[in-house]
Amino acid sequence: QVQLVESGGGLVQPGGSLRLSCTASGSINRINAMGWYRQALGERRELVATITIGGPTKYADSVKGRFTISNAENTVILQMNSLKPEDTAVYYCNAAIRRYFTTRYLPYWGQGTQVTVSS
């Protein structure tokens, strides 16, 4: 089994910062990429940022210059600065993982963590 456990969400005022963390554990042979998605109430889930392990990062236009994604081993971090009310959403961690004795990378998701930006 594979689990992704997120932490770090909460309530913050506009202009503030939050740091989200997600750690993958379980029967993991290799992780190809990790990332963060978000879903606001009544909206579709959208990409926030992704990082290819040992490779490039990608950001949604709406967060460029404010958010930074990084990783260390099986953990991915999203540093969010200059937060805006429109960043309010449930944030989901995602990872492309190849388990032991398999050949394919499959997507796994965390349970989600709420980020609320409000005064």
C-alpha positions in Angstrom: 0.0 0.0 0.0 1.0 3.6 -0.5 -0.1 6.6 1.6 0.3 10.3 1.1 -0.1 12.3 4.2 -0.5 16.1 4.1 -0.1 18.7 6.7 0.2 22.5 7.1 -3.1 23.9 6.0 -5.1 26.5 8.0 -6.4 30.0 8.2 -4.2 32.9 7.2 -4.8 36.6 6.5 -4.3 38.0 3.0 -0.6 38.6 2.4 0.4 35.9 4.8 2.3 32.6 4.3 1.7 28.9 4.8 3.8 25.9 4.2 2.2 22.6 3.1 4.0 19.3 3.4 3.2 15.9 2.0 5.1 12.6 2.7 4.7 9.4 0.7 5.1 6.1 2.5 4.6 2.4 2.0 5.6 0.0 -0.7 7.4 2.6 -2.9 10.2 1.7 -5.3 10.5 5.0 -7.0 8.7 8.4 -7.3 8.8 10.1 -10.7 7.0 13.3 -9.8 5.1 15.0 -7.0 2.8 18.0 -7.0 -0.1 20.0 -5.5 -3.5 20.5 -6.9 -6.4 22.5 -5.4 -10.1 22.6 -5.5 -12.2 25.6 -4.5 -15.8 25.1 -3.5 -17.9 24.6 -6.7 -14.9 24.5 -8.9 -12.9 21.9 -10.7 -9.6 20.6 -9.3 -6.7 22.5 -10.8 -2.9 22.1 -10.9 -1.0 24.4 -8.6 2.6 23.2 -9.0 4.5 20.0 -9.8 8.1 18.9 -9.6 9.8 16.1 -11.5 12.2 14.4 -9.2 15.6 15.6 -10.4 14.0 17.7 -13.0 12.0 20.8 -13.7 9.2 22.5 -11.8 5.9 23.8 -13.2 3.5 26.3 -11.8 0.0 27.6 -12.5 0.2 31.2 -13.8 -1.9 32.3 -10.9 0.8 31.3 -8.3 4.0 32.1 -10.2 6.3 34.2 -8.1 4.4 33.5 -4.9 4.5 29.7 -4.5 7.6 27.5 -4.4 7.6 23.7 -4.7 10.5 21.6 -3.5 11.2 18.0 -2.6 13.4 15.9 -0.3 13.3 12.2 -0.7 9.6 11.2 -0.4 8.4 14.6 0.8 7.1 17.5 -1.2 6.8 21.0 0.2 4.7 23.9 -1.1 5.8 27.2 0.3 3.0 29.7 -0.2 3.7 33.4 0.2 1.6 36.6 -0.5 -1.6 34.6 -0.2 -4.8 35.9 -1.6 -8.4 35.1 -0.8 -8.7 33.4 -4.2 -6.1 30.9 -3.0 -8.7 29.5 -0.7 -9.3 25.8 -1.5 -8.7 22.3 -0.5 -5.1 21.4 -1.5 -4.3 17.9 -2.6 -0.9 16.2 -2.8 -0.3 14.0 -5.8 2.6 11.6 -6.6 3.5 9.4 -9.6 4.8 6.2 -7.8 6.1 2.9 -9.0 5.6 0.2 -6.4 7.9 -2.7 -5.9 7.5 -5.6 -8.4 5.7 -3.4 -10.9 6.7 -1.5 -14.0 4.2 1.3 -14.2 4.0 4.7 -12.4 0.5 5.3 -11.0 -1.0 8.4 -9.5 -1.7 8.6 -5.8 -3.5 11.3 -3.9 -3.5 12.6 -0.4 -6.7 13.3 1.6 -6.5 17.0 1.2 -5.9 19.9 3.5 -7.9 23.1 3.8 -6.3 26.5 3.1 -8.4 29.5 3.9 -7.2 33.0 3.2 -9.4 35.6 4.9 -9.3 38.7 7.1 
